[in-house]
Amino acid sequence: MNAAIVHAAPRTGGTTYSDLSLGARVLRTLRTWHQRRSDRAHLAELDARLLADAGLTPRQAAIESGKPFWRA
């Protein structure tokens, strides 16, 4: 019987959320929220043709753009 050995992928040098100080985590969270808010506002302004190019229906865009900034 052959047993497969699974190794964890090596870290790519990026900093994980848990590696950050409290202040850095707060800043990262605020930046993420700001980016979501901005992205969703832009998404709400796209017309049906541009949404189709992005592979979204107007309904999908409305649902996504209607989410509060703190929800992923």
VENWOBEL-V241656 format. One record per residue. N is the residue number from 1. BURIAL is b if it has 16 or more other C-alpha atoms within 10 Angstrom, else e. Layout:
n = (N:N)
burial = (BURIAL:BURIAL)
This chain:
n = (1:2:3:4:5:6:7:8:9:10:11:12:13:14:15:16:17:18:19:20:21:22:23:24:25:26:27:28:29:30:31:32:33:34:35:36:37:38:39:40:41:42:43:44:45:46:47:48:49:50:51:52:53:54:55:56:57:58:59:60:61:62:63:64:65:66:67:68:69:70:71:72)
burial = (e:e:e:e:e:e:e:e:e:e:e:e:e:e:e:e:e:e:e:e:e:e:e:e:e:e:e:e:e:e:e:e:b:e:e:b:b:e:e:b:e:e:b:b:e:e:e:e:e:e:b:e:e:e:e:e:e:b:e:e:b:e:e:b:b:e:e:e:b:e:e:e)
